[in-house]
Amino acid sequence: MKPEEARFMWLMCFFDLPVSTPAQRKMAARFRTHLKKDGFIMLQWSVYARLCKGEDAVEKHTLRIKGALPKTGSVRCLQVTDKQYGRMKLLLETAKNTEKKGADQLVLL
């Protein structure tokens, strides 16, 4: 596939990290900070998403997540197309400010 034909994909990261001790809370905060610095937006407390251009970008950011994994807990990634992400329904509460910024990012690209 040519670079100009690359599809926009969303990489979603879901995690449950232990936060019983101060050290565990620090590791969880460090992981969330890493995701934010890598361009992820917070959808919910333990759900972050990032827009990627093509499969190569998805793989690059997945490897970055792997490099920042805490020692314990559960971390999963899910890749969806931009169209699939756009069909997500918010069933309760209004969209957070960070989600609105994420949509603007799509327009800029």
N, C-alpha and C positions, 0 to 999 in steps of 0.2 A: 504494500500500500504506500502510495506517495505521501510525503509529509502534509501536503495541502489537503489530502483526503482523510486525514486522521479524524476520528470521531471524538467528541468530547465525552468523557467518562467521569463519573463521580466515584471516588474511593471513600468508603465509609469505614470508620474504625469504632468498634464497640468494645468496651472493657469493663471488667469488674476487678478492682484492685483492693487488697486488704488495707484498712486504715485504722486498725486497732491501736497501734503504737505510734509514737511520734516519728520514728524512722520510716514506718510504712506510709504515713501521711506525706512525709517529705518526698518519698519515691513516687507516690501517686501524683503529687503536685508537679514534680519534675517531668513526669511523662506527659501530663496535660500541657505544660508549658512547651515541651518539645513539639507536640502536635500543632499548637498555635503558631509557633515560630516557623513551622513548615507549611503554613498556609491553610491549615484546617480551621473550620468554623464549628463552634459548638452548637449542635442541634438540641441536645439534652445533656444532662450532667455527664453521662458516660458514653455519649454518642457524638462523634465528630465526623465531618465530611469535608472533602476537598475536591475541587474541580481539576481534572487532568486532561491534557490534550493527547489522546491516544494511549495505546497499551504500554508503550515504553515509559511514559510518564507515570502510569499506574504502578508499574514494576519498580521504578526508581523510588517512589514515595513509600511503597510497601517495604523495600529494603531499608529505608530510613527508619521506619517504624520498628523493624526487627532490630536495628542497631540501638534503639532506645528502650527496648523492653525492660520492665522491672523484673526482679528475680522471681516474684510470685504473682499469682493472679490469673486472670483469664482475659486474653486480647484476641479479637477476631477482626478480619477485614472483609468487606464485601464490595465488589465492583458492580456498578450499574450504569446504564447509558444515561445520557442527559435527558432523554425522553422519558425513561422509566422514573428517574428522580423527579421530574416535573409532574408526574402523576401521583406523587405522594400526597396523601390527604392529612391535614391537620384536624384531628377530631375534637380536641379540647384545647382551649387557650388560643391566643393570637400568636402569630409568628414573632419570634424574638428579633430584636434589632440586628443581631449578627446574621440571621437568615436573610434579612432584607439586603444587607450588604453583600452577601454571597450571590444573590440574584443580580445585583449591579455588576459584580465582577464578570459574570457571564456576558453581559452586554458589552463590556469594554473589550473583551477578547474578540 
